[in-house]
Amino acid sequence: MASAFGGGQLLFYGGNAALPTDLGGLYTVATDTWKKVNQTNNPGSRAYHVAYYFDGAGADPEFFVWGGQGPAGDGGAVIPLNTGGHL
């Protein structure tokens, strides 16, 4: 699982080696509320990835998830990921 903080929000995304997942949550500090990360067009199931916040320098701020390891393929082979996306 990876996390990132920015703009008064905390993002948690993904899983671990035993269970790579595409689930996540966004916590808003000011309102003490949680929101489920939309699973449509998200970066996909992964573990050992990074998450970061980009304030956009005037554009809309975004959270990004990149890299890591995907679910094991046939034969249990590890699948390294060089992809990601924004949430």
Phi, psi and omega in degrees: 000142177239156178220157177209148180235137176182151177060028180076015179231150179238124181256134170239134183209141173090187185233214179231183185301323181287332183212078173297136184217163177251026179266151178196170179217153179236118181258128177258116185298312186300326183254357181053048182232155177247147175224133178289138177290133179298128181273358176276125179062027177276172185292351178096170182295136180193163173219165180058034181255177176241154175229143177211162182249135176237122185282351173081353180046055180105336176272179178294133177293150182217152170259140178238148174234137183214145171070204179099206184228132179272178177301147181300140178274196178302135181080005178078014181293139178288138180246101177290143182248133172240041181230175177181198179179179179251156182243000000 
